[in-house]
């Protein structure tokens, strides 16, 4: 029996909340090296920072009003 088959057999007897934790951990392992930004992402962040420094932004309240919210909601 392969290691993959052994893992599947174990998963079959575990409760769903434990399986969810295992899934979350395997996702972390699979994608832990994807935290590196691409050149395009870095360029976009730099542009956004420049826009903010030049006053090209809207406030949280303005965004909520633009989206049609009547009350301020906490994020």
C-alpha positions as CSV (number, residue, x, y, z in Angstrom):
1,X,0.0,0.0,0.0
2,X,1.4,3.4,-1.0
3,X,1.8,6.3,1.5
4,X,-1.0,8.1,-0.4
5,X,-3.4,5.2,0.1
6,X,-2.4,4.9,3.8
7,X,-3.3,8.6,4.3
8,X,-6.6,8.2,2.5
9,X,-7.5,5.3,4.8
10,X,-6.7,7.3,7.8
11,X,-8.7,10.3,6.5
12,X,-11.7,8.0,6.2
13,X,-11.9,7.5,10.0
14,X,-11.2,11.0,11.1
15,X,-13.8,13.6,12.1
16,X,-14.5,16.4,9.6
17,X,-13.0,19.1,11.8
18,X,-9.7,17.3,12.0
19,X,-9.8,16.7,8.2
20,X,-10.3,20.5,7.7
21,X,-7.3,21.2,9.8
22,X,-5.2,18.7,7.8
23,X,-6.5,20.3,4.6
24,X,-5.5,23.8,5.8
25,X,-2.0,22.6,6.8
26,X,-1.5,20.8,3.4
27,X,-2.6,24.0,1.6
28,X,0.0,25.9,3.6
29,X,2.7,23.3,2.7
30,X,1.8,23.3,-0.9
31,X,1.8,27.1,-1.3
32,X,4.2,28.4,1.3
33,X,6.6,29.5,-1.4
34,X,4.0,31.6,-3.2
35,X,4.5,34.5,-0.8
36,X,7.1,35.9,-3.2
37,X,5.7,38.9,-5.2
38,X,6.0,39.0,-8.9
39,X,7.5,42.0,-10.7
40,X,4.0,43.0,-11.8
41,X,2.7,42.9,-8.3
42,X,5.6,45.0,-7.0
43,X,5.0,47.5,-9.8
44,X,1.3,47.7,-8.9
45,X,2.0,48.2,-5.2
46,X,4.5,50.9,-6.0
47,X,2.0,52.7,-8.2
48,X,-0.6,52.4,-5.4
49,X,1.8,53.9,-2.9
50,X,2.6,56.8,-5.3
51,X,-1.1,57.4,-5.8
52,X,-1.7,57.5,-2.0
53,X,1.2,59.9,-1.6
54,X,-0.2,62.2,-4.3
55,X,-3.7,62.2,-2.7
56,X,-5.3,59.9,-5.2
57,X,-7.4,57.8,-2.8
58,X,-10.8,57.8,-1.2
59,X,-11.6,57.3,2.4
60,X,-13.4,54.4,4.0
61,X,-16.5,56.5,4.5
62,X,-16.4,57.7,0.8
63,X,-16.2,54.1,-0.4
64,X,-19.1,53.0,1.8
65,X,-21.2,55.9,0.5
66,X,-20.2,55.0,-3.1
67,X,-21.3,51.4,-2.5
68,X,-24.6,52.5,-1.1
69,X,-24.1,51.9,2.6
70,X,-25.9,54.3,4.9
71,X,-24.0,53.5,8.1
72,X,-20.3,53.1,8.7
73,X,-19.4,49.5,9.1
74,X,-16.3,48.3,10.9
75,X,-13.9,46.1,9.0
